[in-house]
């Protein structure tokens, strides 16, 4: 099954984006003539696997290696580095070159930064007096198609960089990626943004359009009608909750990395003890595409029904005379057997986690916090987790969730939990707590919480959610409707004006602008003079909306958006772009640092 997802059914030509990235990469390799060793930053390797097959790289006379501090194991006298612009990666490159020099090896070195070079990285090479030995270039890979409706900017640290380090370079990267899309699909006429970072991106996007215009007259109708930019900061509640869709749970427990999970072969029933196997998870797998967005309870039932039906067909095949076309249909069903087996094994493995009392207790606590009830029970539960030495991430997820929905913790509880966490998990975690405080995720209560008002106004808690036949996005969390998706629902249906008072209660400014030629953006927090609903496309096609999550999106949110897009009342298709696909654990991990 293909690791590289099939993009044929994408609502906009994403294949062209992937082909352009392939072309740029191949041109770099052709530029360095002859046999060469291509050394890739490991994190980048995962992203590249969704863009180009290893066999295509090898056709360019390439030996592939992963970047590390170890000496280069290759006879090639030409070395090409493909790395993200991060100073710590420069130290590996310096270590490699110093090692070669000490052995008297003479090689030709090329460093290509993805997506662009930075002064900080070049300064490291200069300080090590290696700058004169290296040819520097750029590989403008700004966007990676993860699936037919999902794009990633591959900026896994952007939220922490903006909130804690004061580094906003990722916002330029996102604006540049959207501007590149506009050169392929036309100037996007409508922009809606919520949150400090999102409003800044909208501003940078307008500046880019002024400096390097996309000619709106080149295309009669732009293919993307609207872009909605949303900061993760606006809704940190959703990623901290345990996802309950099939794909969401796979990510929570097995961690999906760039469209695949790496698991023990034994989980899939393969007799290879201790061996790891990679399972691609994208829409090329028809069964996965059918079940990935469903609540896990329903997935188990569907897989059971499919298995029973196949068993029945098999029994009929062996007992009666069948026509050729019936045999053909049966063989077709047999072709889907590997997918069936794979997902039955994965679902069975997930069930071992979802049936644990600890997981059910955590779900219960998340719902209690969201419903803003029984504070004492929450504090007792979190205290018990600390005393039992449960993983620090589990504790932090609940503490942050409580802190966000209550505008912080009462001072005595804040001091108590801070002390208990350091006492139980070690004082080296003080840097982590400082990062979380700086980002406003774990703080003392200084004002009254708006959560109850927001929860009621946006109907975030939906009683009696039918997970089997859902009629609301709340099915993805079995009763909680993601706040982020409720905002997008309003933005696409009737605009933000009807919920403007609620928007003001959420972090950061908001804006709606119409673009055409160069426009000065109206001042943030004003929606006057902007059409509310998304304009229809003249030729009868569904309008296309690009939804951009700045700081990460969860699989449960992607499922909720797919659910919305599939509704008959919806007049548009959605393409989702994000700095990275995250869950509560991976998001909290970006803030984690140990001292010493």
C-alpha positions as CSV (number, residue, x, y, z in Angstrom):
1,X,0.0,0.0,0.0
2,X,1.3,3.4,-0.9
3,X,3.1,5.5,1.7
4,X,2.7,8.4,-0.7
5,X,-1.1,9.3,-0.6
6,X,-3.1,9.3,-3.8
7,X,-4.3,12.9,-4.4
8,X,-6.5,12.3,-7.4
9,X,-9.7,13.1,-5.5
10,X,-8.5,16.3,-3.9
11,X,-10.9,19.2,-4.4
12,X,-8.0,21.3,-5.8
13,X,-4.9,20.1,-7.8
14,X,-2.6,19.1,-4.9
15,X,-0.7,16.8,-7.2
16,X,0.8,19.8,-8.9
17,X,2.1,21.1,-5.5
18,X,3.7,17.7,-4.9
19,X,5.2,17.5,-8.4
20,X,6.6,21.0,-8.1
21,X,8.4,20.0,-4.8
22,X,9.7,16.9,-6.5
23,X,11.0,18.9,-9.4
24,X,12.8,21.5,-7.1
25,X,14.5,18.6,-5.2
26,X,15.6,16.8,-8.3
27,X,17.0,20.1,-9.8
28,X,19.1,20.5,-6.6
29,X,20.6,17.0,-7.0
30,X,21.2,17.5,-10.8
31,X,23.0,20.8,-10.0
32,X,25.6,18.7,-8.0
33,X,27.0,16.6,-10.8
34,X,28.0,12.9,-10.5
35,X,27.8,10.5,-7.5
36,X,26.9,12.2,-4.2
37,X,25.9,11.4,-0.7
38,X,22.6,13.0,0.3
39,X,22.4,13.6,4.1
40,X,18.9,14.3,5.3
41,X,17.8,15.8,8.6
42,X,15.7,12.8,10.0
43,X,12.6,14.9,10.7
44,X,12.7,16.2,7.2
45,X,13.1,12.6,5.9
46,X,9.6,11.8,7.2
47,X,8.1,14.8,5.3
48,X,10.0,13.9,2.1
49,X,8.6,10.4,2.2
50,X,5.2,11.9,1.4
51,X,6.6,13.8,-1.6
52,X,9.2,11.7,-3.4
53,X,10.0,7.9,-3.5
54,X,13.5,6.8,-2.4
55,X,13.8,5.0,-5.8
56,X,13.5,8.4,-7.6
57,X,16.3,9.9,-5.4
58,X,18.6,6.9,-6.1
59,X,18.1,7.4,-9.9
60,X,19.9,10.7,-9.4
61,X,23.1,8.8,-8.3
62,X,22.4,9.4,-4.7
63,X,23.6,7.5,-1.6
64,X,21.1,8.3,1.3
65,X,22.1,8.9,4.9
66,X,20.5,10.5,8.0
67,X,22.2,13.4,9.6
68,X,23.9,12.7,12.9
69,X,27.1,13.8,14.7
70,X,28.8,10.5,13.6
71,X,31.4,10.6,10.8
72,X,30.0,10.3,7.2
73,X,30.1,6.7,6.1
74,X,30.5,7.1,2.3
75,X,33.2,7.0,-0.4
76,X,31.5,9.9,-2.3
77,X,33.5,13.1,-2.5
78,X,30.4,15.2,-2.9
79,X,28.1,15.7,0.1
80,X,24.7,17.4,-0.1
81,X,23.0,18.3,3.2
82,X,19.2,18.8,3.2
83,X,18.2,20.3,6.6
84,X,15.8,22.6,8.4
85,X,17.1,26.0,9.5
86,X,18.0,25.0,13.0
87,X,21.3,25.9,14.7
88,X,21.7,22.5,16.5
89,X,21.7,20.8,13.1
90,X,24.5,23.0,12.0
91,X,26.6,21.6,14.9
92,X,26.2,18.1,13.4
93,X,27.3,19.4,9.9
94,X,30.3,21.1,11.5
95,X,31.2,17.8,13.4
96,X,31.0,15.9,10.1
97,X,33.3,18.3,8.3
98,X,35.8,18.6,11.1
99,X,36.0,14.8,11.2
100,X,36.7,14.7,7.5
101,X,39.4,17.4,7.8
102,X,41.1,15.6,10.6
103,X,41.4,12.5,8.4
104,X,42.7,14.5,5.5
105,X,39.5,13.8,3.4
106,X,38.7,16.4,0.8
107,X,35.1,16.7,-0.2
108,X,32.7,19.1,-1.8
109,X,30.0,20.2,0.6
110,X,26.6,21.7,-0.2
111,X,24.0,22.7,2.4
112,X,20.4,23.3,1.2
113,X,18.1,24.8,3.8
114,X,14.4,23.9,3.9
115,X,12.5,26.1,3.2
116,X,15.1,29.0,3.4
117,X,18.5,29.9,4.9
118,X,18.7,32.0,8.1
119,X,21.4,34.3,9.4
120,X,21.6,32.4,12.7
121,X,22.5,29.1,11.0
122,X,25.1,30.7,8.7
123,X,26.6,32.4,11.8
124,X,27.2,28.9,13.3
125,X,29.1,27.8,10.2
126,X,31.1,31.1,10.2
127,X,32.0,30.8,13.9
128,X,33.3,27.3,13.1
129,X,35.4,28.8,10.2
130,X,33.7,26.4,7.7
131,X,31.6,28.9,5.7
132,X,34.2,29.1,2.9
133,X,34.1,25.3,2.4
134,X,30.3,25.1,1.9
135,X,28.1,26.0,-1.0
136,X,24.8,27.2,0.5
137,X,21.3,27.0,-1.2
138,X,17.6,26.8,-0.5
139,X,15.0,24.1,-1.1
140,X,11.6,26.0,-1.0
141,X,9.5,23.2,0.5
142,X,6.8,25.2,2.3
143,X,3.9,22.8,2.2
144,X,3.5,19.0,2.3
145,X,0.2,17.3,1.1
146,X,-0.6,14.7,3.8
147,X,-3.8,13.5,2.1
148,X,-6.4,14.6,-0.4
149,X,-7.7,17.3,1.9
150,X,-4.9,17.9,4.4
151,X,-1.7,20.0,4.0
152,X,1.1,20.5,6.5
153,X,3.6,23.3,6.9
154,X,5.7,20.9,9.0
155,X,6.4,23.5,11.7
156,X,6.1,21.3,14.8
157,X,7.5,24.0,17.2
158,X,5.6,27.0,15.9
159,X,3.2,27.3,18.8
160,X,5.9,27.2,21.4
161,X,8.2,29.5,19.4
162,X,5.5,32.2,19.2
163,X,4.2,31.8,22.7
164,X,7.4,31.3,24.7
165,X,10.5,32.3,22.6
166,X,9.0,35.3,20.9
167,X,10.1,33.8,17.5
168,X,7.4,34.6,14.9
169,X,9.4,33.4,11.8
170,X,6.9,30.6,11.3
171,X,4.2,33.1,10.6
172,X,6.2,34.4,7.6
173,X,6.6,30.8,6.5
174,X,2.8,30.2,6.6
175,X,2.0,33.4,4.7
176,X,4.6,32.5,2.1
177,X,3.0,29.0,1.7
178,X,-0.4,30.5,1.2
179,X,1.0,33.0,-1.2
180,X,2.6,30.2,-3.2
181,X,-0.8,28.5,-3.4
182,X,-2.3,31.7,-4.8
183,X,0.2,31.6,-7.7
184,X,-1.2,28.2,-8.6
185,X,-4.9,28.7,-7.8
186,X,-5.6,32.5,-7.9
187,X,-5.8,35.3,-5.4
188,X,-7.9,34.3,-2.4
189,X,-10.6,37.0,-2.3
190,X,-11.8,36.5,1.3
191,X,-9.7,36.3,4.5
192,X,-11.0,35.6,8.0
193,X,-8.6,35.4,10.9
194,X,-8.9,34.9,14.6
195,X,-6.0,35.2,17.0
196,X,-2.8,37.3,17.2
197,X,-0.7,35.1,15.0
198,X,-3.5,34.6,12.4
199,X,-4.1,38.4,12.1
200,X,-0.4,38.9,11.6
201,X,-0.3,36.2,8.9
202,X,-3.2,38.0,7.1
203,X,-1.2,41.2,7.3
204,X,2.0,39.6,5.9
205,X,-0.1,38.0,3.1
206,X,-1.4,41.4,2.1
207,X,2.2,42.8,2.1
208,X,3.4,39.9,0.0
209,X,0.6,40.6,-2.5
210,X,1.7,44.2,-2.7
211,X,5.3,43.3,-3.3
212,X,4.8,40.3,-5.5
213,X,1.2,40.5,-6.9
214,X,-0.8,37.5,-8.0
215,X,-2.7,38.9,-10.9
216,X,-6.4,38.4,-10.1
217,X,-7.4,38.9,-13.7
218,X,-5.3,35.8,-14.8
219,X,-8.1,33.6,-13.5
220,X,-11.8,34.3,-14.0
221,X,-12.7,32.5,-10.8
222,X,-10.0,31.8,-8.0
223,X,-10.1,28.2,-7.1
224,X,-9.9,28.9,-3.4
225,X,-12.7,31.3,-2.4
226,X,-11.8,31.9,1.3
227,X,-9.0,31.3,3.8
228,X,-9.9,31.0,7.5
229,X,-6.9,31.4,9.8
230,X,-7.3,30.2,13.4
231,X,-4.7,30.3,16.2
232,X,-4.4,27.3,18.4
233,X,-4.3,29.7,21.3
234,X,-8.0,30.5,20.6
235,X,-8.9,26.9,21.5
236,X,-6.4,25.0,23.6
237,X,-9.3,23.0,25.1
238,X,-9.8,20.7,22.2
239,X,-6.3,19.3,21.7
240,X,-6.1,18.5,25.5
241,X,-9.1,16.3,25.3
242,X,-8.7,12.6,24.4
243,X,-9.9,12.1,20.8
244,X,-12.4,9.4,20.3
245,X,-12.4,8.9,16.5
246,X,-10.6,5.9,15.0
247,X,-7.8,8.0,13.5
248,X,-7.6,10.2,16.6
249,X,-7.2,7.2,19.0
250,X,-4.5,5.7,16.7
251,X,-2.7,9.0,17.1
252,X,-3.3,9.2,20.9
253,X,-1.9,5.7,21.6
254,X,0.3,4.7,18.7
255,X,1.3,8.2,17.4
256,X,0.8,8.7,13.7
257,X,3.8,10.3,12.2
258,X,3.6,11.8,8.7
259,X,0.7,9.5,7.6
260,X,1.9,6.2,9.1
261,X,2.3,4.4,12.4
262,X,5.3,2.2,13.4
263,X,4.2,-0.7,15.5
264,X,5.4,-4.2,16.5
265,X,4.7,-6.7,13.7
266,X,3.0,-9.0,16.2
267,X,0.1,-6.5,16.6
268,X,-0.8,-7.2,13.0
269,X,-0.6,-10.9,13.6
270,X,2.8,-11.3,11.8
271,X,5.2,-13.9,13.2
272,X,8.1,-11.5,13.5
273,X,8.8,-11.1,17.2
274,X,10.3,-7.7,18.1
275,X,10.3,-6.4,14.5
276,X,8.7,-3.1,13.8
277,X,6.5,-2.5,10.8
278,X,5.2,0.7,9.2
279,X,1.5,1.0,8.5
280,X,0.5,3.8,6.1
281,X,-2.7,5.5,7.0
282,X,-4.2,7.6,4.2
283,X,-7.1,7.6,1.8
284,X,-5.4,5.2,-0.6
285,X,-6.6,2.6,1.9
286,X,-10.4,2.5,1.0
287,X,-11.5,0.9,4.3
288,X,-9.4,3.3,6.4
289,X,-11.0,6.2,4.4
290,X,-14.4,4.8,5.3
291,X,-13.8,4.4,9.0
292,X,-11.1,6.9,10.1
293,X,-13.5,9.7,11.0
294,X,-16.0,7.6,12.9
295,X,-16.3,7.4,16.6
296,X,-14.3,4.3,17.7
297,X,-17.4,2.6,19.2
298,X,-18.9,2.5,15.7
299,X,-15.7,1.3,14.0
300,X,-15.6,-1.9,16.0
301,X,-19.3,-2.7,15.0
302,X,-18.6,-1.9,11.3
303,X,-15.5,-4.2,11.2
304,X,-17.5,-6.9,13.0
305,X,-20.3,-6.6,10.4
306,X,-17.9,-6.7,7.4
307,X,-16.1,-9.8,8.8
308,X,-19.5,-11.6,9.3
309,X,-20.7,-10.7,5.8
310,X,-17.4,-12.0,4.3
311,X,-17.7,-15.2,6.2
312,X,-21.3,-15.6,5.0
313,X,-20.3,-15.0,1.4
314,X,-17.5,-17.6,1.7
315,X,-20.0,-20.2,3.1
316,X,-22.3,-19.5,0.1
317,X,-19.5,-19.7,-2.4
318,X,-18.5,-23.2,-1.2
319,X,-22.0,-24.6,-1.0
320,X,-23.8,-23.4,-4.2
321,X,-23.1,-22.9,-7.9
322,X,-22.3,-19.3,-8.6
323,X,-22.4,-17.3,-11.8
324,X,-19.1,-15.8,-13.1
325,X,-20.2,-12.3,-12.2
326,X,-20.9,-13.4,-8.6
327,X,-17.5,-15.1,-8.4
328,X,-16.0,-11.9,-9.7
329,X,-17.7,-9.8,-7.0
330,X,-16.5,-12.3,-4.3
331,X,-12.9,-12.1,-5.6
332,X,-13.2,-8.3,-5.4
333,X,-14.2,-8.6,-1.8
334,X,-11.3,-10.9,-1.1
335,X,-8.9,-8.2,-2.4
336,X,-10.0,-6.0,0.5
337,X,-9.1,-8.8,3.0
338,X,-5.6,-7.5,3.8
339,X,-7.1,-4.0,4.8
340,X,-9.8,-5.8,6.8
341,X,-7.2,-7.9,8.7
342,X,-5.0,-4.9,9.3
343,X,-7.8,-2.7,10.8
344,X,-9.3,-5.5,12.8
345,X,-5.9,-6.1,14.4
346,X,-5.3,-2.3,15.0
347,X,-8.8,-1.9,16.5
348,X,-8.3,-4.9,18.8
349,X,-5.0,-3.4,19.9
350,X,-6.7,0.0,20.6
351,X,-9.4,-1.7,22.6
352,X,-6.7,-2.8,25.1
353,X,-6.1,0.9,25.9
354,X,-9.7,2.2,25.7
355,X,-11.1,-0.4,28.1
356,X,-8.6,0.5,30.8
357,X,-10.1,2.1,33.9
358,X,-7.4,4.7,33.9
359,X,-8.4,5.9,30.4
360,X,-12.1,5.8,31.2
361,X,-11.4,7.8,34.4
362,X,-9.4,10.4,32.4
363,X,-12.3,10.8,29.9
364,X,-14.7,11.3,32.8
365,X,-12.5,13.9,34.3
366,X,-12.1,15.8,31.0
367,X,-15.9,16.0,30.6
368,X,-16.2,17.1,34.2
369,X,-13.7,20.0,33.6
370,X,-15.4,21.0,30.3
371,X,-18.8,21.1,31.9
372,X,-17.2,23.3,34.7
373,X,-18.5,21.3,37.6
374,X,-17.1,19.7,40.8
375,X,-13.8,21.5,41.1
376,X,-12.9,19.6,44.3
377,X,-13.3,16.2,42.5
378,X,-10.9,17.4,39.7
379,X,-8.3,18.6,42.2
380,X,-8.5,15.3,44.1
381,X,-8.2,13.3,40.9
382,X,-5.1,15.2,39.7
383,X,-3.5,15.0,43.1
384,X,-4.0,11.2,43.1
385,X,-2.4,11.0,39.6
386,X,0.7,12.8,41.0
387,X,0.9,10.5,44.0
388,X,0.6,7.4,41.8
389,X,3.5,8.9,39.7
390,X,1.3,8.7,36.5
391,X,3.2,10.1,33.4
392,X,3.9,13.8,33.8
393,X,2.2,14.5,30.5
394,X,-1.1,13.0,31.7
395,X,-1.1,15.2,34.7
396,X,-0.1,18.3,32.8
397,X,-2.9,17.8,30.2
398,X,-5.5,17.8,32.9
399,X,-4.0,20.7,34.8
400,X,-3.7,22.9,31.7
401,X,-7.3,21.9,30.7
402,X,-8.5,23.0,34.1
403,X,-6.4,26.2,34.0
404,X,-7.7,27.2,30.5
405,X,-11.4,26.7,31.3
406,X,-11.1,28.4,34.7
407,X,-8.9,31.4,33.7
408,X,-6.2,29.8,35.9
409,X,-6.0,28.0,39.2
410,X,-6.9,29.6,42.6
411,X,-3.5,30.8,44.1
412,X,-3.4,28.2,46.8
413,X,-4.0,25.3,44.3
414,X,-1.6,26.8,41.8
415,X,1.2,27.0,44.5
416,X,0.3,23.5,45.8
417,X,0.4,21.8,42.4
418,X,3.6,23.5,41.3
419,X,5.3,22.4,44.4
420,X,3.9,18.8,44.2
421,X,4.9,18.4,40.5
422,X,8.5,19.5,41.2
423,X,8.7,17.3,44.3
424,X,7.3,14.2,42.6
425,X,8.8,14.5,39.1
426,X,12.0,16.3,39.9
427,X,13.2,19.9,40.0
428,X,14.6,19.6,36.5
429,X,11.1,20.2,35.2
430,X,11.0,23.8,36.5
431,X,11.9,24.9,32.9
432,X,8.8,23.1,31.6
433,X,6.5,24.8,34.1
434,X,8.0,28.2,33.4
435,X,7.4,27.7,29.6
436,X,3.7,26.7,30.3
437,X,3.3,29.8,32.6
438,X,4.9,32.0,29.9
439,X,2.4,30.7,27.4
440,X,-0.5,31.3,29.7
441,X,-1.4,27.6,29.9
442,X,-0.7,27.1,33.6
443,X,-1.3,30.2,35.7
444,X,-2.8,31.8,38.8
445,X,-6.5,32.8,38.5
446,X,-6.7,36.6,38.3
447,X,-10.1,37.1,36.7
448,X,-13.4,35.4,36.3
449,X,-13.6,32.7,33.6
450,X,-15.7,33.2,30.5
451,X,-15.8,29.5,29.8
452,X,-19.5,29.0,30.8
453,X,-20.7,31.8,28.6
454,X,-18.6,30.5,25.6
455,X,-19.7,27.0,26.2
456,X,-23.4,27.9,26.3
457,X,-23.3,30.4,23.4
458,X,-21.5,28.0,21.0
459,X,-23.3,24.8,22.3
460,X,-20.1,23.1,23.0
461,X,-21.6,20.4,25.2
462,X,-24.2,18.3,23.4
463,X,-26.3,15.9,25.5
464,X,-27.3,12.5,24.1
465,X,-24.9,12.5,21.2
466,X,-25.6,9.7,18.8
467,X,-22.2,8.4,17.8
468,X,-23.6,5.8,15.3
469,X,-25.7,8.3,13.3
470,X,-24.3,11.7,14.2
471,X,-26.1,14.9,13.4
472,X,-23.5,17.2,15.1
473,X,-19.7,17.5,15.2
474,X,-19.8,16.7,19.0
475,X,-19.7,12.9,18.1
476,X,-15.8,13.2,17.7
477,X,-15.5,13.6,21.5
478,X,-18.7,11.8,22.5
479,X,-20.5,14.9,23.6
480,X,-18.1,17.8,23.3
481,X,-18.1,19.9,20.1
482,X,-14.6,21.3,19.3
483,X,-14.7,25.1,19.9
484,X,-12.4,25.6,16.9
485,X,-14.8,23.9,14.6
486,X,-17.8,25.7,16.0
487,X,-16.1,29.0,15.0
488,X,-15.3,27.7,11.5
489,X,-19.0,26.5,11.2
490,X,-20.1,30.1,12.0
491,X,-17.4,31.6,9.7
492,X,-18.6,29.5,6.7
493,X,-22.4,29.7,7.3
494,X,-23.2,33.2,8.4
495,X,-19.9,34.9,9.0
496,X,-18.6,35.9,12.4
497,X,-20.8,39.0,12.9
498,X,-23.6,37.0,14.8
499,X,-21.0,35.7,17.3
500,X,-18.8,38.8,17.5
501,X,-19.4,39.2,21.2
502,X,-18.2,35.6,21.8
503,X,-15.2,36.1,19.6
504,X,-14.2,39.0,21.9
505,X,-14.1,36.7,24.9
506,X,-11.6,34.4,23.2
507,X,-7.8,35.2,23.0
508,X,-6.6,37.6,20.3
509,X,-8.1,40.0,17.7
510,X,-10.2,39.0,14.7
511,X,-10.7,40.3,11.2
512,X,-12.5,39.7,8.0
513,X,-11.2,41.3,4.8
514,X,-12.1,41.3,1.1
515,X,-9.1,41.3,-1.2
516,X,-8.6,42.3,-4.8
517,X,-5.6,44.1,-6.0
518,X,-4.0,45.5,-2.8
519,X,-6.2,46.2,0.2
520,X,-5.4,47.9,3.4
521,X,-6.8,45.5,6.0
522,X,-9.5,47.0,8.2
523,X,-8.6,47.4,11.8
524,X,-8.8,44.1,13.7
525,X,-11.9,43.4,15.6
526,X,-14.2,45.1,13.1
527,X,-16.3,43.1,10.8
528,X,-18.2,46.0,9.2
529,X,-18.7,46.2,5.5
530,X,-17.8,42.5,4.9
531,X,-20.2,40.1,3.3
532,X,-21.0,37.5,5.9
533,X,-21.5,34.2,4.1
534,X,-19.1,32.7,1.7
535,X,-19.8,33.7,-1.9
536,X,-21.1,31.1,-4.3
537,X,-18.9,30.1,-7.3
538,X,-20.5,31.3,-10.5
539,X,-20.1,28.0,-12.5
540,X,-22.1,25.9,-10.0
541,X,-19.0,24.2,-8.4
542,X,-18.9,24.1,-4.7
543,X,-16.8,26.9,-3.3
544,X,-13.5,25.9,-1.7
545,X,-12.4,27.1,1.7
546,X,-8.9,26.7,3.0
547,X,-8.9,26.3,6.8
548,X,-5.5,27.1,8.4
549,X,-4.6,26.1,11.9
550,X,-1.7,28.1,13.3
551,X,-0.1,26.0,16.0
552,X,-1.5,22.5,15.1
553,X,-4.7,20.6,14.4
554,X,-5.9,17.3,15.8
555,X,-7.3,14.4,13.8
556,X,-10.6,14.7,15.7
557,X,-10.9,18.3,14.4
558,X,-10.1,17.1,10.8
559,X,-12.9,14.5,11.2
560,X,-15.3,17.2,12.4
561,X,-14.5,19.4,9.4
562,X,-15.0,16.4,7.0
563,X,-18.3,15.7,8.7
564,X,-19.3,19.4,8.1
565,X,-18.2,19.3,4.5
566,X,-20.2,16.2,3.8
567,X,-23.5,17.8,4.9
568,X,-25.9,18.5,2.1
569,X,-26.6,22.0,3.5
570,X,-22.9,22.8,2.9
571,X,-22.1,24.7,-0.3
572,X,-18.3,24.2,-0.2
573,X,-15.4,21.8,0.1
574,X,-12.8,22.2,2.7
575,X,-9.0,21.8,2.5
576,X,-7.3,21.8,5.9
577,X,-3.7,23.2,6.4
578,X,-1.8,23.2,9.7
579,X,1.6,23.9,11.1
580,X,1.5,20.2,12.2
581,X,-1.0,17.5,13.2
582,X,-0.9,17.3,17.0
583,X,-2.6,15.7,20.0
584,X,-2.5,16.7,23.7
585,X,0.7,14.8,24.3
586,X,2.7,16.0,21.3
587,X,1.6,19.6,21.9
588,X,2.5,19.6,25.6
589,X,5.8,17.9,24.8
590,X,6.9,21.0,22.7
591,X,6.9,23.0,26.0
592,X,8.9,20.3,27.9
593,X,12.5,21.1,28.8
594,X,14.7,19.6,31.4
595,X,17.3,21.6,33.3
596,X,20.8,20.1,33.4
